[in-house]
Amino acid sequence: MAVIVTIEIPGGTREQYEKTTRSLGETDWFPPAGLLAHAAGPDGDGGWRIVDFWESEDEFLAFMEKGRTVFEREGVRTVLPTVQEATHVMVRPAPN
């Protein structure tokens, strides 16, 4: 079952997000299995919000475990995820 994962990072910044994303991209397992779509931006309260669509909650949790050392190294210590069932996910194909 597909899920929507919303992650709130209190105090998170664009710079921190971009550095963490670059570090994740340097791993041999990124992009992670099960990730369908990803979006991120400021949350309006001085933090950062990420909204992902995953094939399953288990795949999201596996990603969080694999990424733990990267998150800690980049200073991402507080992550508040919310997981909810997605009844439909539509992803526009990338242009050729």
N, CA, C and O atoms as a DFTB+ gen file, in Angstrom:
384 C
 N C O
     1  1       0.836      -1.170       0.000
     2  2       0.000       0.000       0.000
     3  2       0.889       1.245       0.000
     4  3       1.783       1.375       0.836
     5  1       0.642       2.143      -0.927
     6  2       1.396       3.389      -0.994
     7  2       1.059       4.279       0.190
     8  3      -0.052       4.246       0.719
     9  1       2.045       5.078       0.595
    10  2       1.851       5.992       1.714
    11  2       2.378       7.378       1.371
    12  3       3.271       7.546       0.541
    13  1       1.791       8.363       2.042
    14  2       2.263       9.743       1.993
    15  2       3.024       9.970       3.288
    16  3       2.499       9.729       4.376
    17  1       4.261      10.434       3.170
    18  2       5.069      10.712       4.357
    19  2       5.369      12.204       4.378
    20  3       5.985      12.739       3.456
    21  1       4.930      12.865       5.434
    22  2       5.227      14.279       5.631
    23  2       6.222      14.365       6.782
    24  3       5.972      13.860       7.876
    25  1       7.349      15.011       6.518
    26  2       8.411      15.120       7.517
    27  2       8.613      16.588       7.850
    28  3       8.878      17.407       6.970
    29  1       8.488      16.906       9.109
    30  2       8.741      18.253       9.607
    31  2      10.114      18.247      10.275
    32  3      10.416      17.373      11.087
    33  1      10.941      19.231       9.923
    34  2      12.266      19.366      10.533
    35  2      12.335      20.756      11.172
    36  3      12.692      21.729      10.507
    37  1      11.994      20.849      12.461
    38  2      12.036      22.146      13.138
    39  2      13.445      22.755      13.052
    40  3      14.437      22.097      13.366
    41  1      13.511      24.003      12.628
    42  2      14.804      24.679      12.511
    43  2      15.606      24.281      11.288
    44  3      16.702      24.798      11.077
    45  1      15.079      23.365      10.473
    46  2      15.789      22.943       9.260
    47  2      15.877      24.089       8.263
    48  3      15.000      24.951       8.224
    49  1      16.934      24.099       7.459
    50  2      17.152      25.162       6.477
    51  2      17.345      24.572       5.089
    52  3      17.621      23.382       4.932
    53  1      17.195      25.420       4.096
    54  2      17.439      25.007       2.716
    55  2      18.870      24.517       2.547
    56  3      19.108      23.501       1.894
    57  1      19.812      25.228       3.126
    58  2      21.218      24.852       3.002
    59  2      21.469      23.463       3.594
    60  3      22.164      22.641       2.996
    61  1      20.905      23.217       4.756
    62  2      21.047      21.907       5.404
    63  2      20.408      20.821       4.538
    64  3      20.984      19.749       4.353
    65  1      19.227      21.099       4.013
    66  2      18.533      20.147       3.149
    67  2      19.377      19.822       1.914
    68  3      19.567      18.653       1.576
    69  1      19.881      20.860       1.245
    70  2      20.661      20.650       0.022
    71  2      21.950      19.888       0.303
    72  3      22.331      19.016      -0.477
    73  1      22.621      20.200       1.398
    74  2      23.851      19.483       1.756
    75  2      23.542      18.020       2.075
    76  3      24.275      17.125       1.654
    77  1      22.466      17.776       2.813
    78  2      22.085      16.410       3.156
    79  2      21.707      15.630       1.905
    80  3      22.080      14.465       1.764
    81  1      20.972      16.261       0.997
    82  2      20.577      15.602      -0.250
    83  2      21.805      15.258      -1.097
    84  3      21.856      14.182      -1.694
    85  1      22.795      16.157      -1.157
    86  2      24.040      15.848      -1.887
    87  2      24.740      14.655      -1.256
    88  3      25.213      13.767      -1.966
    89  1      24.812      14.626       0.074
    90  2      25.470      13.512       0.767
    91  2      24.734      12.197       0.530
    92  3      25.370      11.164       0.322
    93  1      23.416      12.222       0.557
    94  2      22.653      11.010       0.257
    95  2      22.919      10.550      -1.172
    96  3      23.038       9.353      -1.432
    97  1      23.013      11.501      -2.096
    98  2      23.269      11.185      -3.498
    99  2      24.621      10.535      -3.742
   100  3      24.829       9.903      -4.777
   101  1      25.535      10.683      -2.802
   102  2      26.860      10.065      -2.925
   103  2      26.882       8.619      -2.462
   104  3      27.893       7.937      -2.633
   105  1      25.788       8.132      -1.878
   106  2      25.731       6.739      -1.443
   107  2      25.445       5.844      -2.647
   108  3      24.960       6.307      -3.680
   109  1      25.751       4.563      -2.497
   110  2      25.516       3.631      -3.609
   111  2      24.075       3.122      -3.652
   112  3      23.738       2.337      -4.539
   113  1      23.230       3.538      -2.735
   114  2      21.847       3.067      -2.674
   115  2      20.821       4.162      -2.952
   116  3      19.619       3.932      -2.818
   117  1      21.279       5.334      -3.332
   118  2      20.368       6.450      -3.577
   119  2      20.167       6.642      -5.070
   120  3      21.151       6.608      -5.809
   121  1      18.951       6.840      -5.553
   122  2      17.712       7.012      -4.815
   123  2      17.239       5.690      -4.210
   124  3      17.471       4.622      -4.776
   125  1      16.584       5.772      -3.069
   126  2      16.195       4.565      -2.349
   127  2      15.052       3.805      -3.013
   128  3      14.195       4.384      -3.680
   129  1      15.069       2.499      -2.811
   130  2      13.989       1.646      -3.306
   131  2      12.669       2.090      -2.678
   132  3      12.610       2.388      -1.485
   133  1      11.630       2.132      -3.475
   134  2      10.304       2.434      -2.964
   135  2       9.893       3.889      -3.014
   136  3       8.717       4.194      -2.816
   137  1      10.824       4.804      -3.274
   138  2      10.467       6.225      -3.342
   139  2       9.778       6.502      -4.674
   140  3      10.328       6.221      -5.739
   141  1       8.583       7.051      -4.604
   142  2       7.819       7.359      -5.805
   143  2       7.941       8.820      -6.218
   144  3       8.069       9.120      -7.405
   145  1       7.902       9.731      -5.247
   146  2       7.980      11.166      -5.525
   147  2       8.442      11.892      -4.272
   148  3       8.253      11.407      -3.156
   149  1       9.053      13.065      -4.464
   150  2       9.642      13.818      -3.351
   151  2       9.480      15.309      -3.626
   152  3       9.660      15.763      -4.756
   153  1       9.139      16.067      -2.583
   154  2       9.103      17.528      -2.658
   155  2       9.533      18.078      -1.305
   156  3       9.310      17.444      -0.274
   157  1      10.150      19.257      -1.309
   158  2      10.618      19.857      -0.056
   159  2      10.582      21.370      -0.164
   160  3      10.683      21.938      -1.252
   161  1      10.433      22.019       1.002
   162  2      10.444      23.471       1.037
   163  2      10.266      23.975       2.452
   164  3      10.026      23.188       3.368
   165  1      10.381      25.291       2.642
   166  2      10.206      25.861       3.974
   167  2       8.778      25.651       4.465
   168  3       7.832      25.650       3.677
   169  1       8.637      25.474       5.778
   170  2       7.311      25.177       6.334
   171  2       6.551      26.414       6.800
   172  3       5.399      26.295       7.216
   173  1       7.153      27.582       6.744
   174  2       6.484      28.802       7.174
   175  2       6.642      29.105       8.654
   176  3       6.270      30.185       9.114
   177  1       7.196      28.147       9.408
   178  2       7.418      28.331      10.847
   179  2       8.898      28.319      11.200
   180  3       9.260      28.087      12.354
   181  1       9.757      28.567      10.215
   182  2      11.193      28.580      10.473
   183  2      11.834      27.207      10.413
   184  3      12.913      26.998      10.968
   185  1      11.189      26.288       9.756
   186  2      11.726      24.942       9.610
   187  2      11.602      24.479       8.175
   188  3      11.408      25.284       7.264
   189  1      11.714      23.179       7.978
   190  2      11.703      22.589       6.638
   191  2      10.693      21.455       6.603
   192  3      10.553      20.712       7.575
   193  1       9.992      21.322       5.492
   194  2       8.993      20.262       5.328
   195  2       9.318      19.443       4.085
   196  3       9.670      19.988       3.039
   197  1       9.195      18.141       4.218
   198  2       9.388      17.222       3.107
   199  2       8.114      16.397       2.966
   200  3       7.575      15.899       3.954
   201  1       7.642      16.258       1.741
   202  2       6.485      15.411       1.459
   203  2       6.919      14.384       0.420
   204  3       7.307      14.734      -0.694
   205  1       6.847      13.119       0.803
   206  2       7.236      12.021      -0.069
   207  2       6.065      11.085      -0.292
   208  3       5.137      11.014       0.514
   209  1       6.128      10.381      -1.382
   210  2       5.219       9.274      -1.655
   211  2       6.088       8.033      -1.775
   212  3       7.045       8.001      -2.549
   213  1       5.745       7.015      -1.004
   214  2       6.504       5.766      -0.962
   215  2       5.594       4.599      -1.317
   216  3       4.381       4.658      -1.116
   217  1       6.193       3.540      -1.844
   218  2       5.423       2.339      -2.146
   219  2       4.878       1.697      -0.875
   220  3       3.816       1.075      -0.895
   221  1       5.612       1.848       0.244
   222  2       5.140       1.290       1.520
   223  2       5.831       1.998       2.680
   224  3       6.882       2.617       2.515
   225  1       5.220       1.893       3.849
   226  2       5.833       2.458       5.054
   227  2       7.135       1.737       5.376
   228  3       8.088       2.370       5.829
   229  1       7.197       0.427       5.150
   230  2       8.425      -0.333       5.422
   231  2       9.598       0.184       4.600
   232  3      10.722       0.249       5.097
   233  1       9.343       0.559       3.328
   234  2      10.439       1.083       2.499
   235  2      10.888       2.455       2.994
   236  3      12.079       2.765       2.960
   237  1       9.956       3.268       3.449
   238  2      10.341       4.548       4.048
   239  2      11.201       4.321       5.289
   240  3      12.237       4.965       5.451
   241  1      10.778       3.409       6.165
   242  2      11.540       3.133       7.388
   243  2      12.920       2.570       7.071
   244  3      13.886       2.882       7.767
   245  1      13.028       1.744       6.032
   246  2      14.335       1.217       5.616
   247  2      15.239       2.356       5.145
   248  3      16.433       2.364       5.443
   249  1      14.675       3.314       4.415
   250  2      15.441       4.483       3.982
   251  2      15.941       5.285       5.183
   252  3      17.103       5.687       5.224
   253  1      15.070       5.513       6.150
   254  2      15.471       6.269       7.328
   255  2      16.622       5.582       8.064
   256  3      17.534       6.245       8.557
   257  1      16.573       4.273       8.134
   258  2      17.644       3.526       8.799
   259  2      18.947       3.622       8.003
   260  3      20.008       3.859       8.580
   261  1      18.874       3.441       6.694
   262  2      20.081       3.547       5.851
   263  2      20.674       4.951       5.921
   264  3      21.894       5.115       5.943
   265  1      19.817       5.952       5.954
   266  2      20.281       7.329       5.937
   267  2      20.675       7.897       7.282
   268  3      21.166       9.024       7.358
   269  1      20.470       7.138       8.341
   270  2      20.708       7.653       9.697
   271  2      22.073       8.313       9.861
   272  3      22.158       9.414      10.405
   273  1      23.136       7.668       9.403
   274  2      24.476       8.249       9.595
   275  2      24.639       9.545       8.803
   276  3      25.285      10.483       9.270
   277  1      24.051       9.598       7.604
   278  2      24.115      10.832       6.811
   279  2      23.355      11.942       7.524
   280  3      23.861      13.058       7.642
   281  1      22.142      11.652       8.003
   282  2      21.348      12.662       8.693
   283  2      22.091      13.195       9.925
   284  3      22.139      14.404      10.152
   285  1      22.659      12.300      10.703
   286  2      23.382      12.721      11.909
   287  2      24.603      13.553      11.557
   288  3      24.869      14.567      12.202
   289  1      25.350      13.135      10.535
   290  2      26.559      13.876      10.127
   291  2      26.208      15.288       9.665
   292  3      26.974      16.224       9.894
   293  1      25.052      15.444       9.016
   294  2      24.653      16.754       8.493
   295  2      23.854      17.567       9.503
   296  3      23.392      18.662       9.181
   297  1      23.683      17.052      10.718
   298  2      23.024      17.805      11.777
   299  2      21.509      17.719      11.783
   300  3      20.849      18.515      12.452
   301  1      20.942      16.761      11.046
   302  2      19.484      16.572      11.041
   303  2      19.164      15.604      12.169
   304  3      19.231      14.387      11.993
   305  1      18.819      16.146      13.318
   306  2      18.604      15.311      14.486
   307  2      17.126      15.157      14.856
   308  3      16.728      14.134      15.413
   309  1      16.333      16.148      14.553
   310  2      14.910      16.085      14.883
   311  2      14.109      15.970      13.595
   312  3      14.067      16.897      12.787
   313  1      13.477      14.819      13.417
   314  2      12.636      14.574      12.252
   315  2      11.299      14.067      12.774
   316  3      11.246      13.077      13.504
   317  1      10.221      14.746      12.397
   318  2       8.894      14.381      12.874
   319  2       8.046      13.886      11.694
   320  3       7.362      14.683      11.052
   321  1       8.085      12.564      11.400
   322  2       7.319      12.061      10.260
   323  2       5.868      11.745      10.605
   324  3       5.545      11.320      11.714
   325  1       5.021      11.963       9.630
   326  2       3.627      11.539       9.686
   327  2       3.404      10.650       8.467
   328  3       3.738      11.029       7.345
   329  1       2.843       9.477       8.693
   330  2       2.595       8.529       7.604
   331  2       1.097       8.306       7.489
   332  3       0.417       8.057       8.485
   333  1       0.587       8.398       6.265
   334  2      -0.829       8.127       6.045
   335  2      -0.995       7.353       4.742
   336  3      -0.183       7.470       3.824
   337  1      -2.047       6.572       4.681
   338  2      -2.333       5.773       3.491
   339  2      -2.637       6.681       2.304
   340  3      -3.319       7.696       2.442
   341  1      -2.126       6.303       1.151
   342  2      -2.447       7.007      -0.089
   343  2      -3.379       6.113      -0.898
   344  3      -3.042       4.970      -1.205
   345  1      -4.523       6.626      -1.232
   346  2      -5.447       5.818      -2.017
   347  2      -5.142       5.885      -3.505
   348  3      -5.578       5.026      -4.271
   349  1      -4.391       6.909      -3.916
   350  2      -4.013       7.036      -5.318
   351  2      -2.777       7.934      -5.401
   352  3      -2.725       8.996      -4.780
   353  1      -1.796       7.497      -6.170
   354  2      -0.606       8.315      -6.420
   355  2      -0.408       8.372      -7.929
   356  3      -0.325       7.337      -8.591
   357  1      -0.335       9.576      -8.463
   358  2      -0.088       9.751      -9.885
   359  2       1.220      10.523     -10.033
   360  3       1.370      11.614      -9.484
   361  1       2.148       9.959     -10.765
   362  2       3.434      10.608     -11.007
   363  2       3.570      10.826     -12.497
   364  3       3.467       9.884     -13.283
   365  1       3.799      12.053     -12.881
   366  2       3.965      12.386     -14.289
   367  2       5.294      11.841     -14.770
   368  3       6.315      12.067     -14.120
   369  1       5.315      11.134     -15.884
   370  2       6.578      10.594     -16.395
   371  2       7.552      11.723     -16.743
   372  3       7.146      12.807     -17.160
   373  1       8.822      11.448     -16.565
   374  2       9.849      12.423     -16.946
   375  2       9.858      12.581     -18.472
   376  3       9.653      11.609     -19.199
   377  1      10.094      13.808     -18.952
   378  2      10.153      14.002     -20.405
   379  2      11.355      13.278     -21.003
   380  3      12.386      13.122     -20.349
   381  1      11.215      12.844     -22.239
   382  2      12.328      12.135     -22.914
   383  2      13.387      13.088     -23.370
   384  3      14.387      12.668     -23.952
